[in-house]
Amino acid sequence: MIVVNPRPRSEGRSAGRFGRLAATLAGALAVLLAPAAALALGAPDTAARQVYLVDLSTGAVLMDKNGETRMAPSSMTKMMTAYLTYEATVQGRTTLDTTVPISQTAWKMGGSRMFVKLGSQVRVEDLLRGLLIDSGNDAAVALAEGLAGSEPAFAALMNAKARELGMADTHFMNASGWPDPNHYTTAHDLAILATHLIRDFPQFYHYESERTFTWNGIRQGNRNPLLYHPVSVDGIKTGHTEIGGYGLTASGERQGRRLVLVVNGLPSAQARNDEPARLLDWAWNSFRLYPLLRQGELIGQAPVWMGAEDSVPVTVARDVAVTMAPMDRGSLRVVTTLSEPLPTPIRRGDVIGQLRVEYDGAVRQRVDLVAGADVPASSGLTALGQRLGWLFH
């Protein structure tokens, strides 16, 4: 095991080839030693009952207030309705130009509406805009019926997708977020869903940031208040019911860092205007992104057992960066663990160990260490000599 922190020291097998691994990591961490003004940190107080705030650049959770507590998602449910519609479009089960008949069930929905006409045929793309801009409950039901035949059948698809995405404490009863005691989620789960919406279907993300939509002669503005605020937000969805309070799932990018924020249980529409903007500003201003290693970057050599070569280059499987407050830099440690010596044959890309990033007393990331080259097994006299050498060693 090698441990590297901003005052580099090594533990375990840090000499020889493996010492170069520690030296390389120490160089990567040196950027964190440059002087920087300390920023006052500590999650701000908020009137929201639930908050979950994550930096998608690194997966760092910047704020978690009751993030695992069950809550009513209200119209933030429509993110899943949109997700399944996007998926059906990409898979060829529907198109943006496919028309959907408007049933009486969809037409008579109360609450926020797109104002579709009973018996009319509406394009999927128009229903998506009505869903995401107008927060139309009628659009949600129409999409559910068009994709699954009925809203209960669509809810079953929503629940299956939630399980697939890792939304461990979510259960949907409908496509719109209409109140139901068995319709619930968590702020953490909604952050997972928002992350997948952004990453899985970037070609459709623009619908969530469009500010107005006109249908049936009625022009409506996007209910997301942060789209009109200079806070760098470009999505995603609001929600409000009496039981859930005022909620918002928001995402935005500033200086290469994309954040996802879920808030719920706010007491008023004005609080929903103010609190998310304040929390996002706090997160962007209080934390910094520190790149450490690039995917495929050589970080050292690891000895191998019975190989045609006596070592294999060690690299990281993906880019490694951390989001942290400057004041936490002194607690940063990068720990690498490898089994030594590594048995052959080894193929390029094989997982041969793990790199662990820690700071402020907690493990923040785990990244696979992988082989940077093929190393076939030795044979003949070479193999015999190696066996004897290891025996005497």
Secondary structure, DSSP 8 states (H G I E B T S, - for coil): -EEE-SS----SS-SHHHHHHHHHHHHHHGGGGS-------S----S-SEEEEEETTTTEEEEEESTTS-B--GGGGHHHHHHHHHHHHHTTS--TT-EEE--HHHHT--SS-----TT-EEEHHHHHHHHHTS--HHHHHHHHHHHHSSHHHHHHHHHHHHHHHT-TT-B-S-SS----TT-BB-HHHHHHHHHHHHHH-GGGGGGGG--EEEETTEEEE-S-GGGGSSS-EEEEEEEEETTTEEEEEEEEEETTEEEEEEEEEESSHHHHHHHHHHHHHHHHHH-EEEEEE-TT---EEEEEESBSSSEEEEEESS-EEEEE-GGGGGG-EEEEEE-SSEES-B-TT-EEEEEEEEETTEEEEEEEEEESS-B-B--HHHHHHHHHHHHH-
